[in-house]
Amino acid sequence: MTQTVQIHNAANVHPHDYENTGDWKRYLDALNSMLKSRLFTHRPFFLAHAMTFGCNSRCKTCTYWKNIPRMKEDMKTEDVFNMLDEAYDAGMRGYYMFGGEPLIRQDIAKITDYAKNKGFVTVMNTNGSLLEKKARDLKNLDFAFVSLDYYNDYDDVIRGRPNTFGEVIRGIYELKKIGRTKVALVTTISSLNWNSMRRMAELASEMGVGISFNSVEQSLDFGQTTSETTPNFDVGLDSEKLKEFYRTLLELKREGFPLLETDEVLEDFVNGKPWKCHFPKMFLYVTPNKQVYNCDYTYAYDLKKGSFEQYFRSEGFWSYVKSAESCNKCVRTCVRGYSYTYGLFPRQLWGLAGQARLLFNKPEESCSVDDSPARNSNRLSGTRPNTVRH
């Protein structure tokens, strides 16, 4: 029997549709914490926590999974709770969970519940392979950014794991059925999937979710590899391909596809416009063993021996803040978008307001789960990309 998707239209969501009005208070607190950082403290308000050194994928564009032997260093549940308490007291109001793969943690439901009940806006980046099994455990997850790099089972090849594509699609639909978590795809473009941008944007539209694109740069993935072991020089995009990447995204955005990137961010990338990066003032990156690292994976601080407050008062933190402002090395659209938002750019804020609906679940048009073209991987299988060689 066909099962019909039941999704609330975000345009009709009102505060009383949520379990409690505390949800709206958390969002307002997060906004207040960002404004306080922007206008006064210049301290991070989002805790970005790599929850585990483990991962169940073997992606061809990533080497993080090689850290699996270090899983014994992952923080225990109570240690994570204590860190969240400390982060909240230090003024942070967002909790971004990633990895490795956060869903391989057996305590992921407890941690997500604790973070929300503490007052954090909860966000997760996941490869989606375990979403179908754990969707019910994520009832307190506000936003899920789900990695998907191709529109059929060739995604399995890129991810180095069989059945990934089907697992991700089914997991997204299972999460959407809960009706509370806002879902968006995250697609990383390399020479392995260069021809997939338009079709991935179409897939996101079919599924009723937003989509954000990243690119692999031909450089070292800081701190993880050497020039001999990184995959980035083989599969990354050179400077000309990066320009074409941004031009393609801008074209898709203007055609009305549900890209989370704003026109201003994409236009400025296309035009090579310099920008001031505010990322260190927004996000604090903490490793699974409670070490603070900068965005280039250079070591910064040991939270086992100190506190967030002590780090924020340190010369190392303020040196990082200052040097990042003129860095301009980052090719990630999200980081530039965060910086424009933090800078209170009027056009950026207007663009975000206009596309906020993309972060809310939307129903497919007259389409059931089982009959969905997005979910029917057989319909899309058999197509393989022509890889780009540099």
C-alpha positions as CSV (number, residue, x, y, z in Angstrom):
1,M,0.0,0.0,0.0
2,T,1.3,3.4,-0.9
3,Q,2.0,5.7,2.1
4,T,1.3,9.4,1.6
5,V,3.7,12.0,2.9
6,Q,2.1,14.2,5.5
7,I,4.1,17.4,5.9
8,H,3.1,20.8,7.4
9,N,3.6,23.7,5.0
10,A,6.0,26.1,6.7
11,A,4.1,29.1,5.4
12,N,1.2,28.1,7.7
13,V,3.3,27.3,10.8
14,H,2.4,29.3,13.9
15,P,3.9,29.2,17.4
16,H,1.1,27.1,18.8
17,D,1.9,24.3,16.2
18,Y,5.1,23.6,18.1
19,E,5.3,21.5,21.2
20,N,6.0,24.6,23.3
21,T,6.7,28.3,22.9
22,G,10.2,27.6,24.1
23,D,11.1,26.9,20.5
24,W,10.6,30.5,19.5
25,K,12.4,31.7,22.6
26,R,15.5,29.6,21.5
27,Y,15.4,31.2,18.1
28,L,15.1,34.7,19.6
29,D,17.9,34.0,22.1
30,A,20.1,32.8,19.2
31,L,19.4,36.0,17.3
32,N,20.1,38.1,20.3
33,S,23.4,36.2,20.9
34,M,24.5,37.0,17.3
35,L,23.6,40.6,17.6
36,K,25.5,40.8,20.9
37,S,28.5,39.3,19.3
38,R,28.3,41.6,16.3
39,L,27.8,44.8,18.2
40,F,29.8,44.2,21.4
41,T,31.8,41.0,22.2
42,H,32.9,39.6,18.8
43,R,32.8,36.2,20.4
44,P,31.4,33.0,18.8
45,F,27.8,32.2,19.4
46,F,27.7,28.8,17.7
47,L,29.5,25.8,19.1
48,A,30.6,23.6,16.2
49,H,31.3,20.2,17.6
50,A,32.9,17.3,15.7
51,M,31.2,14.7,17.8
52,T,33.3,11.7,16.8
53,F,36.5,10.7,15.0
54,G,34.5,7.8,13.5
55,C,32.7,7.7,10.2
56,N,30.9,4.9,8.3
57,S,31.7,6.3,4.9
58,R,34.9,6.3,2.9
59,C,34.4,9.4,0.7
60,K,36.8,9.9,-2.1
61,T,36.9,13.7,-1.4
62,C,37.6,13.3,2.3
63,T,40.2,11.8,4.6
64,Y,38.6,12.3,7.9
65,W,37.5,8.7,8.1
66,K,41.1,7.7,8.5
67,N,40.8,9.0,12.1
68,I,38.6,6.0,13.0
69,P,41.2,4.5,15.3
70,R,41.0,7.6,17.4
71,M,37.3,7.0,18.4
72,K,38.4,6.0,21.8
73,E,39.2,9.7,22.4
74,D,35.6,10.8,21.7
75,M,34.0,12.7,24.7
76,K,31.7,10.6,26.9
77,T,28.0,11.6,27.2
78,E,28.5,13.5,30.5
79,D,31.5,15.3,29.1
80,V,29.4,16.6,26.2
81,F,26.7,17.7,28.6
82,N,29.3,19.6,30.7
83,M,30.7,21.2,27.6
84,L,27.2,22.3,26.5
85,D,26.7,23.9,30.0
86,E,30.0,25.7,29.7
87,A,29.2,26.9,26.2
88,Y,25.8,28.2,27.2
89,D,27.3,30.1,30.1
90,A,29.8,31.6,27.7
91,G,27.0,33.0,25.6
92,M,26.7,30.5,22.8
93,R,23.2,29.6,21.7
94,G,23.7,27.4,18.6
95,Y,25.0,23.8,18.6
96,Y,26.2,22.4,15.3
97,M,26.8,18.6,15.4
98,F,29.0,17.0,12.7
99,G,31.9,14.6,12.6
100,G,33.0,12.2,11.3
101,E,29.4,10.9,11.3
102,P,27.5,12.1,14.4
103,L,24.7,9.5,14.0
104,I,27.1,6.6,14.8
105,R,27.1,7.8,18.4
106,Q,24.7,5.7,20.5
107,D,23.9,8.7,22.7
108,I,23.0,11.1,19.8
109,A,19.4,11.3,21.0
110,K,20.4,12.1,24.6
111,I,22.8,14.8,23.4
112,T,20.4,16.4,21.0
113,D,17.6,16.4,23.6
114,Y,19.9,17.9,26.2
115,A,21.1,20.6,23.9
116,K,17.6,21.7,23.0
117,N,16.4,21.6,26.5
118,K,19.4,23.7,27.6
119,G,18.3,26.4,25.1
120,F,20.4,25.7,22.0
121,V,19.2,25.8,18.4
122,T,20.2,22.3,17.3
123,V,21.8,21.7,13.8
124,M,23.4,18.6,12.4
125,N,25.4,17.8,9.3
126,T,25.1,14.0,8.5
127,N,25.9,11.7,5.6
128,G,22.3,10.5,6.0
129,S,23.0,6.8,6.0
130,L,21.5,6.2,9.4
131,L,18.6,8.7,9.2
132,E,16.0,6.2,8.5
133,K,16.8,4.2,11.6
134,K,17.4,7.2,13.9
135,A,14.9,9.7,12.6
136,R,12.6,9.2,15.7
137,D,15.6,9.9,18.0
138,L,16.0,13.3,16.4
139,K,12.7,14.9,17.4
140,N,14.6,17.7,19.0
141,L,16.8,18.5,16.0
142,D,15.9,21.8,14.4
143,F,18.0,21.6,11.2
144,A,19.5,18.7,9.3
145,F,22.0,19.3,6.5
146,V,22.2,16.0,4.7
147,S,25.2,15.2,2.4
148,L,24.3,13.9,-1.1
149,D,26.7,14.2,-4.0
150,Y,24.9,12.6,-6.9
151,Y,21.3,12.1,-8.0
152,N,21.5,8.3,-8.4
153,D,23.4,5.4,-6.9
154,Y,26.7,6.7,-8.4
155,D,26.7,8.5,-5.0
156,D,27.6,5.1,-3.5
157,V,30.9,5.2,-5.5
158,I,31.8,8.8,-4.4
159,R,30.9,7.9,-0.8
160,G,32.8,4.6,-0.8
161,R,29.8,2.8,0.7
162,P,27.2,0.6,-1.0
163,N,23.5,1.5,-0.8
164,T,24.2,5.1,0.4
165,F,21.9,6.8,-2.1
166,G,18.9,4.7,-1.2
167,E,19.6,5.1,2.5
168,V,19.9,8.9,2.3
169,I,16.7,9.3,0.3
170,R,14.7,7.1,2.6
171,G,16.2,8.7,5.6
172,I,15.2,12.2,4.4
173,Y,11.6,11.1,3.9
174,E,11.5,9.5,7.3
175,L,12.8,12.7,8.9
176,K,10.4,14.8,7.0
177,K,7.5,12.7,8.2
178,I,8.2,13.8,11.7
179,G,7.4,17.3,10.5
180,R,9.7,19.3,12.8
181,T,13.2,19.1,11.5
182,K,14.1,21.4,8.6
183,V,16.0,19.5,5.9
184,A,18.4,20.6,3.3
185,L,20.8,18.8,1.0
186,V,24.5,19.6,0.9
187,T,26.4,18.6,-2.3
188,T,30.1,18.8,-2.6
189,I,31.3,19.3,-6.1
190,S,34.5,17.8,-7.4
191,S,35.7,16.4,-10.7
192,L,33.9,13.2,-9.8
193,N,30.4,14.8,-10.0
194,W,31.0,17.9,-12.0
195,N,28.0,17.5,-14.2
196,S,25.5,17.0,-11.4
197,M,24.8,20.6,-10.2
198,R,21.6,21.2,-12.2
199,R,20.2,17.7,-11.6
200,M,20.9,18.0,-7.9
201,A,19.1,21.3,-7.8
202,E,16.1,19.6,-9.6
203,L,16.2,16.7,-7.1
204,A,16.1,19.1,-4.1
205,S,13.1,20.8,-5.7
206,E,11.3,17.5,-6.3
207,M,11.9,16.5,-2.7
208,G,10.7,19.8,-1.2
209,V,14.0,20.7,0.5
210,G,16.7,23.3,0.1
211,I,20.2,22.6,-1.2
212,S,23.6,24.1,-0.5
213,F,26.7,23.5,-2.7
214,N,30.3,23.2,-1.6
215,S,33.4,22.7,-3.8
216,V,36.6,20.8,-3.3
217,E,39.6,23.2,-3.7
218,Q,42.9,22.0,-5.1
219,S,44.8,22.5,-1.9
220,L,45.7,20.6,1.3
221,D,42.8,19.7,3.6
222,F,44.6,21.4,6.4
223,G,46.0,19.2,9.2
224,Q,44.6,16.0,7.8
225,T,46.9,15.1,5.0
226,T,50.2,15.9,3.2
227,S,50.7,16.7,-0.4
228,E,51.2,13.0,-1.1
229,T,48.1,11.8,0.6
230,T,45.4,14.4,-0.1
231,P,42.8,13.6,-2.7
232,N,42.2,17.3,-3.4
233,F,44.8,17.7,-6.2
234,D,43.2,14.8,-8.1
235,V,39.5,15.6,-7.7
236,G,39.5,19.3,-6.6
237,L,38.4,22.2,-8.8
238,D,41.1,24.5,-10.2
239,S,40.6,28.2,-10.3
240,E,38.8,28.2,-13.7
241,K,36.5,25.4,-12.7
242,L,35.8,27.2,-9.4
243,K,34.7,30.3,-11.4
244,E,32.5,28.1,-13.6
245,F,31.1,26.5,-10.4
246,Y,30.0,29.8,-9.0
247,R,28.5,31.0,-12.3
248,T,26.5,27.8,-12.6
249,L,25.1,28.2,-9.1
250,L,24.2,31.8,-9.8
251,E,22.3,30.7,-12.9
252,L,20.4,28.0,-11.0
253,K,19.6,30.5,-8.2
254,R,18.2,33.0,-10.7
255,E,16.1,30.2,-12.3
256,G,14.4,29.7,-9.0
257,F,15.9,26.5,-7.7
258,P,16.0,26.1,-3.9
259,L,19.7,27.1,-3.4
260,L,20.4,28.4,0.1
261,E,23.1,30.7,-1.2
262,T,22.1,34.3,-1.8
263,D,22.5,36.1,-5.1
264,E,24.9,38.6,-3.5
265,V,27.3,35.8,-2.2
266,L,27.3,34.1,-5.6
267,E,27.7,37.3,-7.6
268,D,30.7,38.4,-5.5
269,F,32.4,35.0,-5.9
270,V,31.8,35.2,-9.7
271,N,33.3,38.7,-9.8
272,G,36.2,37.8,-7.5
273,K,35.3,40.5,-5.0
274,P,37.4,40.6,-1.8
275,W,35.6,40.2,1.5
276,K,36.1,40.3,5.3
277,C,35.7,36.9,7.0
278,H,33.9,36.9,10.3
279,F,33.8,33.1,10.8
280,P,35.9,33.0,14.0
281,K,33.5,35.5,15.6
282,M,30.6,33.2,14.8
283,F,31.7,29.6,15.1
284,L,33.9,27.8,17.6
285,Y,35.3,24.5,16.3
286,V,35.8,21.8,19.0
287,T,37.2,18.4,18.2
288,P,35.9,15.1,19.6
289,N,38.5,15.2,22.3
290,K,37.7,18.8,23.4
291,Q,40.4,20.6,21.5
292,V,39.8,24.0,19.9
293,Y,41.1,24.3,16.3
294,N,41.1,27.2,13.9
295,C,39.3,26.9,10.5
296,D,42.6,25.9,8.8
297,Y,42.9,23.0,11.3
298,T,45.8,24.6,13.2
299,Y,45.7,23.9,16.9
300,A,44.4,26.7,19.1
301,Y,43.5,25.6,22.7
302,D,42.9,22.7,25.0
303,L,39.5,23.0,26.7
304,K,40.4,20.2,29.1
305,K,42.9,22.5,30.7
306,G,40.9,25.8,30.4
307,S,37.5,27.3,29.7
308,F,35.7,29.0,26.8
309,E,36.0,32.3,28.7
310,Q,39.8,31.9,29.1
311,Y,40.2,31.1,25.4
312,F,38.1,34.1,24.3
313,R,40.3,36.3,26.4
314,S,43.5,34.8,25.0
315,E,45.9,36.5,22.5
316,G,45.6,33.4,20.3
317,F,41.8,33.9,19.8
318,W,42.1,37.6,18.9
319,S,45.0,36.9,16.6
320,Y,42.9,34.3,14.8
321,V,40.0,36.8,14.6
322,K,42.2,39.5,13.1
323,S,44.0,37.3,10.6
324,A,40.8,35.7,9.3
325,E,39.4,39.1,8.3
326,S,41.8,39.4,5.4
327,C,42.2,35.7,4.6
328,N,40.0,35.3,1.5
329,K,41.3,31.7,1.0
330,C,38.0,30.0,1.6
331,V,36.0,28.8,-1.4
332,R,32.9,27.8,0.7
333,T,29.8,29.7,-0.1
334,C,28.4,29.1,3.4
335,V,31.4,30.8,5.1
336,R,31.0,33.9,2.9
337,G,27.3,33.9,3.5
338,Y,27.8,33.7,7.3
339,S,30.2,36.6,7.1
340,Y,27.8,38.8,5.1
341,T,25.0,38.0,7.6
342,Y,27.3,38.8,10.5
343,G,28.2,42.1,8.7
344,L,24.5,42.9,8.5
345,F,24.7,43.4,4.7
346,P,21.2,44.7,3.8
347,R,21.0,42.7,0.5
348,Q,22.2,39.6,2.2
349,L,19.6,39.9,5.0
350,W,16.9,40.6,2.5
351,G,17.9,37.5,0.5
352,L,17.9,35.4,3.6
353,A,14.4,36.6,4.6
354,G,13.1,35.8,1.1
355,Q,14.5,32.3,1.1
356,A,13.8,31.3,4.7
357,R,11.1,29.0,3.4
358,L,13.7,26.8,1.8
359,L,14.8,25.6,5.2
360,F,11.3,24.3,6.0
361,N,9.8,21.0,4.9
362,K,7.5,21.3,1.9
363,P,5.3,18.5,0.5
364,E,6.0,17.1,-2.9
365,E,3.3,18.0,-5.4
366,S,0.8,15.1,-5.6
367,C,3.5,12.5,-4.9
368,S,3.6,9.7,-2.4
369,V,6.7,8.4,-0.7
370,D,6.9,5.1,-2.5
371,D,6.1,6.6,-5.9
372,S,8.3,9.6,-5.6
373,P,10.7,10.0,-8.5
374,A,13.4,11.1,-6.0
375,R,12.9,8.0,-3.9
376,N,12.8,5.6,-6.8
377,S,16.5,5.1,-7.4
378,N,15.9,2.7,-10.2
379,R,14.5,5.6,-12.3
380,L,17.8,7.5,-11.9
381,S,20.3,4.6,-11.9
382,G,22.5,3.8,-14.8
383,T,23.8,7.3,-15.4
384,R,27.4,7.9,-14.7
385,P,29.3,11.2,-14.9
386,N,32.1,12.1,-17.1
387,T,34.8,13.2,-14.7
388,V,36.7,16.4,-15.2
389,R,40.4,16.1,-15.6
390,H,42.7,19.1,-14.7
